Amino acid sequence: MKVQPVRPGRPRAFDEDAALEKAMCVFWRKGYDGASMSDLTEAMGINPPSLYAAFGNKEALFLRVLERYAEGPAAYVMRALEAPTACEVAERLLNGAVDSLRDGARPPGCLAVQEAARCSNDQDPIGQRLSSFRDQIHQAFVQRFKRAKAEGDLPKNADSAALARYLITVAQGIAVQSTSGTNRAELRKVVQIALHQWPSMG
């Protein structure tokens, strides 16, 4: 009996990366609940069967978008941790927030911050992912500041967890102000004030 070769599936007729970028902008502007499937398929330039085949349901698509957001527009957050001093970590994070949130190429503000404000249930998959996203960032900065203390770059009495929370709170505040139209020059002044409060070894 002759075995018929398995035919490969039809290649996708769209750019998945570009489609994710467009979906990210829809969720960014309208939020998870506000974005309809028709909004998404129209922006992505695909039909519903293609969306389901490539990404699963709306929830799965949003989770993919969050991954893309963390690796793309919000990548400056984790890159800030690579700065040689704790003060430079803070400076890179806050200035990175200003540059990213007001770049003009995407909707203003922070996708994760805006969705967290809209999400009333942190027990559903979307709420859990957002909570995990926030916790991972906070813990990464806590560990970085603990290292800074061990290296003598921060005072021994510095509270690493509180510093991390303070820094992230200011960055999130910048995101909120950005959505209301606050310009880059004004946001830079906020950064300068926050950095002026940073603990020094002196």
C-alpha positions in Angstrom: 0.0 0.0 0.0 1.4 3.3 -1.1 1.6 5.9 1.7 0.5 9.3 0.6 2.9 12.1 1.7 1.6 14.5 4.3 1.0 17.8 2.7 2.2 20.8 4.6 -0.5 23.3 5.8 -1.0 26.4 3.7 1.3 29.2 4.7 -0.2 32.1 6.4 -1.1 34.9 4.0 -0.3 37.6 6.5 2.7 38.9 8.5 2.1 37.6 12.0 4.5 40.1 13.5 2.8 43.1 11.8 -0.6 41.7 12.8 0.4 41.5 16.5 1.7 45.1 16.4 -1.7 46.3 15.0 -3.6 44.2 17.6 -1.4 45.8 20.3 -2.4 49.3 19.3 -6.1 48.3 19.3 -5.8 46.9 22.8 -3.7 49.9 23.9 -6.3 52.4 22.7 -9.5 50.6 23.7 -8.5 48.1 26.4 -9.2 44.4 26.5 -12.9 44.7 27.1 -13.4 47.6 24.7 -11.7 46.0 21.8 -14.2 43.9 19.8 -13.2 41.1 17.5 -14.3 43.2 14.5 -11.9 46.0 15.7 -9.1 43.5 15.9 -9.6 41.7 12.6 -10.1 45.0 10.7 -6.9 46.5 12.2 -5.0 43.3 11.6 -6.3 42.9 8.1 -7.4 39.3 8.6 -10.7 37.4 8.9 -11.8 35.8 12.2 -10.9 32.2 11.1 -7.3 33.4 10.4 -7.1 35.1 13.8 -8.3 32.0 15.7 -6.0 29.8 13.7 -3.0 31.9 14.3 -3.5 33.2 17.8 -6.4 31.4 19.4 -9.2 33.4 21.1 -9.2 37.0 22.1 -7.7 36.3 25.5 -4.8 34.3 24.0 -4.2 37.1 21.5 -4.1 39.7 24.3 -1.6 37.6 26.3 0.6 37.4 23.1 0.3 41.2 22.8 1.5 41.6 26.4 4.6 39.5 25.7 5.2 41.7 22.6 4.7 44.8 24.7 7.2 43.7 27.3 9.8 42.8 24.6 9.2 45.9 22.5 7.8 49.2 23.7 8.5 48.4 27.4 11.9 46.8 26.8 13.5 49.9 28.3 12.3 48.8 31.8 14.5 45.7 32.0 17.4 47.3 30.1 17.5 50.0 32.8 18.7 47.3 35.2 21.9 46.9 33.3 23.1 50.5 34.3 26.3 50.4 36.3 24.9 52.3 39.3 21.5 52.4 41.1 21.1 56.1 40.4 21.7 55.4 36.7 19.1 52.6 36.8 16.6 55.1 38.1 17.6 57.6 35.5 17.4 55.2 32.6 14.0 53.8 33.7 12.4 57.2 34.1 13.9 58.8 31.0 13.1 55.7 29.1 9.5 56.0 30.2 9.3 59.5 28.9 10.8 58.6 25.6 8.7 55.5 25.1 5.4 56.9 26.3 5.6 60.0 24.1 7.3 58.6 21.0 4.3 59.5 18.8 4.4 56.2 16.9 2.0 54.4 19.3 -0.8 55.4 21.6 0.3 57.5 24.6 0.7 56.0 28.1 1.5 52.4 29.1 -0.6 49.5 27.8 0.0 47.5 31.0 -0.8 50.4 33.4 -3.9 51.3 31.5 -5.2 47.8 31.3 -4.5 47.2 35.0 -6.6 50.3 35.8 -9.5 48.9 33.7 -9.2 45.3 35.0 -11.4 44.8 38.1 -10.6 41.1 38.6 -7.1 40.1 39.2 -8.1 36.5 39.5 -9.0 36.0 35.8 -6.2 35.1 33.3 -5.8 38.7 32.1 -5.7 40.1 35.7 -3.3 37.3 36.8 -0.9 38.0 33.9 -0.9 41.7 34.6 -0.3 41.0 38.3 2.6 38.7 37.4 4.0 41.2 35.0 4.1 43.9 37.8 5.5 41.5 40.4 8.3 40.4 38.1 9.3 44.0 37.4 9.2 44.9 41.1 11.3 42.0 42.2 13.9 42.6 39.5 14.4 46.1 40.8 14.4 44.9 44.4 17.2 42.5 43.6 19.2 45.1 41.6 19.1 47.5 44.6 20.1 44.8 47.0 23.1 44.3 44.8 23.8 48.0 44.8 23.8 48.0 48.6 26.2 45.0 48.7 28.5 46.9 46.3 28.4 50.0 48.4 26.5 51.9 45.7 23.5 52.6 48.0 23.5 53.3 51.8 23.3 50.3 54.0 20.0 51.5 55.5 18.4 51.9 52.0 15.1 50.0 51.7 15.5 48.1 48.4 11.8 47.1 48.2 10.6 50.7 49.0 13.1 52.2 46.4 11.8 49.8 43.8 8.2 50.6 44.6 9.0 54.3 44.6 10.7 54.2 41.2 8.0 52.1 39.6 5.3 54.4 41.0 6.9 57.4 39.5 7.2 55.6 36.1 3.6 54.7 36.2 2.6 58.2 37.1 4.5 59.4 34.1 2.5 56.9 32.0 -0.8 58.3 33.4 0.2 61.9 32.9 1.3 61.0 29.3 -2.3 59.9 28.5 -3.6 63.3 29.5 -1.3 65.1 27.1 1.5 66.2 29.4 4.4 67.1 27.1 7.9 65.7 27.2 9.5 68.8 28.8 7.1 68.7 31.7 7.7 65.0 32.2 11.5 65.5 32.2 11.0 67.9 35.1 9.2 65.2 37.0 12.2 62.9 36.4 14.6 65.5 37.6 12.7 66.0 40.9 12.5 62.2 41.4 16.2 61.8 40.8 17.0 64.7 43.2 15.3 62.6 46.0 17.5 59.6 45.2 19.6 58.4 48.2 23.3 59.1 47.9 26.3 57.8 49.8 27.1 61.3 51.0 
